[in-house]
Amino acid sequence: MNNNKMMKVAIITGGGLPVPNVKGGAVEALVTMLGNENSEENLLEFTIFSVEDAEAIETTKREKNAHTHYVFINIPKIIRFFDICSYWIAKNLLHKHDLMSYKFFFQRIFFNHKVAKICMQNDYDRLIFENSLLPMRMLRRKGNSKYISRSFLHMHNIITHTFGMEKIVPKIAGVLTVSDYIAQKICESVPELDSSKVTVLRNCIDAKMFNMESKEVISKAEAFRKKLNIPKQSIIFLFTGRLTEEKGAKQLLQAFKRINFNNAYLVIAGSYFFNSKIKSSFELELQSLAKELQEHVKFTGFINYEDMPSVYAMSDVCVLPSIWDDPAPLAVIESIVSGTPLITTYSGGIPEYVNGKTAIILERNDDLVNELAKNMRLIAESTEVRKKMSREALKLGKQYNAKSYLANFVKCIK
């Protein structure tokens, strides 16, 4: 494609975590992958809006993406102070359960205001709003109304708040979703939205990064195992993701207690809120439950995304017993692409990404803990079962790569 005719596409993130995804975040990881892959394929002229972060800026300098440009929005100290105060009030005075919605409240508003002004001064062919209708409010401004018919909403979760955009969403160019499950839920949330405007863009990951034959990945995996003090011949069960109740980590710990497999270890890789020092009461509860298991349960805390392939490489089985309607967790795709046998649940969009050959998929019911323990024991005892599942996972995982993701993305927004 001639450079002069490249479609100019602006990706507007949520304004919480930075892109590139140096502080974590599934949506941020997907946007980072799109930008990096586009720099190799040269399909689009990307502008990615992100909150300013020193490490993220340094990463972009190293990458030198010719057709992916980052616009970093500096957040004033006073805005960050307001967010610290609102979080403290929500936690200590209001005793709110969903504290994360207060973490970047004022920052997001400031970020969206700045992005709206920049968009008004430019002329992009497409605007992609990532996972929130809040920044879409810019389309109500006279100077940005030109973008209504050029805008796409890319939803990774169900819509929890429309922010007064019920009348605008049906008028935009389209809605991208990560699963059929999310597509259905969005059509229910916005009844006036024409379902023909909704397209499923399945999540993918950088398969080259999750190459289990890479010497660097293998070397790091051995280093992780040593650091965690896990003997070489042990079976390692892996849980990866945010430590929130709906991800099923508590049920997994309860099941691990029952398997009576002396050579097994459980590695819980993740934190409550990405790369922060925040510890929730739920995370403390998990650590309390794990005490009687002594050294057989290892909490790693937040792990940089670039190190995740090595975490999968050292593990024998990935267990993701989600107990909510999970839209399409990247951890599921990571386990498939890395060839790690998987135990998961019939939750949300998960069954759209895996099958009975690549994963043991369990029902979410009152017997979940027992079923987890039974299947964890079964898979731990059989090398042949693990090898067979791994082979099938690697076959399926070939479709979940960065090149396919970018190509499908371009098709969706043209």
N, C-alpha and C positions, 0 to 999 in steps of 0.2 A: 504493500500500500504506500502510495506517495505521502511523504511526511506532511505536505501542505493540505492533504485531505483527511488527515487523521481526525477522528471524532474526539472532541475535547470533553472529557468526562471528569466531573468533580465528585469526589466521595466525601460525604459529610458524616463524620463519626459522631458518637454520642457526647463527646466533650468531657468524658471522665478520665479514661486511661489513654496514654499516648500511643501513637502509631509512628514507627514500628513498635511491635508489642514487647518492649523491654520490661514492662511492668505486668505482663500477663494479659489475659482476656481472650476468650474464644473469637469474638467478633474482630478484635484487633489483630489476631493471628491471621484470620482470613483476609482482611484488608491488606496486611503486610505481604501475604503470599501473592495476592493479585498484583500488587505494585511491583514486586520482584520479578514475577513471571512476565509481566508486560514489558519490563526493561529488556528481556531476552527476545520476546516475540515481536515487539514493536507494533502492536495492534491498535493501541489507543494513546492519546495524549492525556495522561492521568494527572489530576491535581488532588492531593489528599490533604484534608484539613485535620489537624490534630492539636491537642494542647501541647504547649511547649514543655520539653523535657530534655535535659542536657545529654543523657545517654541515648535517647532517641535521635537527637540531632547528630550526634557523633556516628551513630549507626548509618544514617543516610549518607554521611560523608564517605564512609568506607564503601558503601554499596555502589555509589555513583550511577544511579539509574537515569539513563538518558531521557526516557519518556515518562518517568514518574517523578512528579515534583511535589514536595511537601510544603505546606504553609502552616507554620507553627504559631499558635495564638498564645501570647504571653498572658498569664493570669496574675493580676496584681495581688500583692500581699494582703490587702484589705479584704479581697474576695475570698482568699484562702482562710483568712481569720474568721470571716462570717460563717464559712462552712464548718470550721472547727467548733464554733459556738453552737451552730444548729445541730451538729452531731452530738455534742455533749448534752444539750437540752433533750434531744430525742431519746438518748440512752438513759440519762440519770433522773430527769424530771418527768418526762412523758412515758418512759418505759416502753418505747415502741419496739415491736418485734422485728420488722424489716428495717434495720438500721442503715442498710446500704443506700436506700433511696435518699438519705440525708447526707451521705458522704460528700457528694459533689453538687449539691443543690444549686448554690449560687454560682459555682464555677460553670455549670452547664448553661445557665441563663446568660452569663457574660459571654461565653464561648459562642453560643448561637447568635447573639447580637453582633459580634464581630464578623462572623462568617457571613451573615446576611448582608452586611455592608460591602464586603469584598465581592460577593456574588453580584450585587447590584452594579458594581463598577466594571464587571466583566461580562462575557457572553459565552457561557458554556453550552455545548450541544446537549448534554445530559447532566442532571443532578441526581445522585444516588444518596438517599437518606438511610443511614444504617440503624435499624432496630429501634427507632423511636419516632413518634409523630411530633415531638416537641420542636426540633429544629425546622420542621416543615411549616411552622407558623410564619416563617419568612415569606412564604408564597402569598400571604394575605397583604403584604406590602405592595403598594402600587409599582415600585421599581423592580420587584421580583416576580410579579404576576406573569411575566413573560415565560417563566420556567414551569408553570403548571403543567402544560402539555408535554414538557420535556423531562419531567421528574419521575423517578422510580423510588418506591419504598421497599427496602430490603429487610424483611422481618425474620429474625432468628428465634423469636418467642411469640407468644400470643400477645395481642394488644391489650394492655391493662388500663391505658388511659388514652383517649383520643385528643385531648388538649384542644377541643373545639374544632377539630379538623374533619368532622363527619361529612361536611358538604364538599370539601376540597378533595379528599382521597378518591372519590369516584371519578374525578375529572383528570387525575394525573395519568401519565402514560401507562403505568402498570405497577404491579406489586410482585416482588420476588419473595418466595418463601423457601425455607430449608427442608420442608417435608409436606406431603399431602395433608398430614394432620394439621399443621399450622395453616395451610391454605384454607382448609375447611373452617377453622376457628376464626380466621380473619373475615371470611365471608359472612359469618354469623355476627361478628362485631360491627361490621359496616354493611348492613343489608342493601344499601343502594349501590354497592360496588358490583360491577359486572364481573361475574366469575371468569369470563374469557380473558380478563385483564390480569388474572393471577397465574403466575408461572412458577413451577417448582425448580429451583436451582439447588441441586444437592451439594452439600458441603464436601470439600475435599481437603487434602493436606499435601504438603510438599513431600512426595514419595522419595525423592532423592535424599532428603534429609533423614528419612526414616529407613535408611538402608541398613539392614541388620548384618550385612556382610562387610560393612566399612570397618577398616582397622581401627579408626579413631573411635567409632561407636563401641566396638568391642572392648577396646582399651579402657574407655571411660566407664563402661558397664562393670568391668572387673574392679575398677577403683571405687565405684559406688558400693559394690558388695563388701569390699574390705572396710570402707568407711563405716558401713552399717553393721560390721562385725557379723556377717552371715556366712556360715561354712559353705564350701564349694558345692557339695553334693545335696544341699537342701533344696526343697521345693519352695519357690517364692510366689505367693499370691500378691497381686498388685491392685490397689485401688488408687485411682488418680482423678482429681477434680476438686472443686470447692468443698470445704467441709461444712456443708449445710444439711439440715435434716432430710430434705427431699432426695438427696443423692444415695441414701441407703447405707451410709458407712456404719451406722449403729447396728443395723441388722446384720451386716457383714461381720462385725466384731463378735456379735452374739453367736453367729454361725461358726466362726473360727474357733471359738471356745469349745464347740461340740465335736469337732472333727477328730480329735484324739490322734493326731498324726505328728509324732514327735519331731520329725524332720522338716516340718513346715514352718514358714515365716510369712507374716503379713506386713507388707510395706504400704503405708498410707501416705501417698505423695500429694501434697496440696495444702492449702491454708483456707481460712475463712474468707478473706478478701484479698486475693492475688498477692502482690508483693508489698504487703503492709504488715505492721506489727500487731494488728488488731486480732485479739483472740476472743471468740464468742463463748458463751456459756455452754453451747453444744460441743465445741472443740474440747473444752475442759472436761465435759462429761465423757467424751470418747477416751481421753487420756486416763480418766479414772477407771473406766471399764477395762482398759488394757493393762492396768497395773498387775493384776493377778496372773497375766500371761507372761509377765516379766520381759525377758529379752526377745521373745518371739514376735512382738509387734513393734514396728519401727515407724515413727512419725518423721518425715523428712522436712516438713514445712514447705514453703514455696520453692519451686525449682524453676530456673530459667528455661524457657521453651526450647532453646537450642540443646539443652541437656536431656530433654525428654526421651529421645530415641534410645539413649543408653539405659534409661530406667526400664524401658520395655525390653531391651536386649538382655538385661540381667534377670528378667521375670519369666516364670513358666506359665502363669495363668493370670489374666486380667479379670477382675470381678467388679462389675458396675451394676449393682442391684437397685437401680433407680426406682423410687416408690411414688414418683409423680409423673405427669405426662411430659416427659423429657422431649423437647422438639427434635433434636439431632445432635447429641453431644459429640464433640470432636474426639473425646477419649475412645469412643466406640470405633471411630474410623481409624484412629491411630493404632489401636490394637489389631485391627484387620490388616492394615497396610504393613505393620511390623511382623505379621504372622504369629501374633500371640493369641493362643486359645482364649475364648471369652465366655464368661457367664454373665448374663444380663437379664432384663425383664421385658415383658410386653408393655412398654411405656411409650406413649406419644408416637414420635416418629422413628424410634429405635428399630422396630421390625422392618422398616423400609430400607434399612442399610445393611442388615445382617440376615442370615438364614440358618436353618437347622444344621447345616454342615460346618459352618464357621463358628457357631456359638450355641451354647445351651441357653435357651430362652425360657425363663420361668414366669409363671403367673404372679401377679401382685395380689396376694391374699394372706390370710392369717397363718398359713403354713409356710410362708416364705423363708423364715429362718431355718426350719427343718430341711426344706428343699435345697437351700443354699449349702448347708452342711453336708447333705447326702451327695450332691453333685461335686462339691469341692473335694470330698474324700475320693469319689470315683475317679476324677480327673487326676488327682495327685498320685493315685496308685497305678495308673496306666500310662506308660510312656507312649505306647502305640496310639492311644486315643489322642494324646496331645500332639503327636506328630501328624496324624491324619487331619485334625482340626487346623493345624498350622498350615499345611499344604493348601487346604481349601480356602483359608483366609487370604493367603498370598495370591491365589488366583482371583478371588473377588476384589482384592485390594488394588488390582491393576487399573481399575476404572476411576479410583479416587485420587487422581494426581493433579498437580498444579496446572499443567498444560490443558487438561480437559476442563478444569474449572474456569480458566480464563476464556477458553473458546466458547463454553456454554454461556458464560456471563455476557460476552459480546453478542451472541445470538439473541439473548433475552432483551437487550436494551436497544437493539437496532430498529 
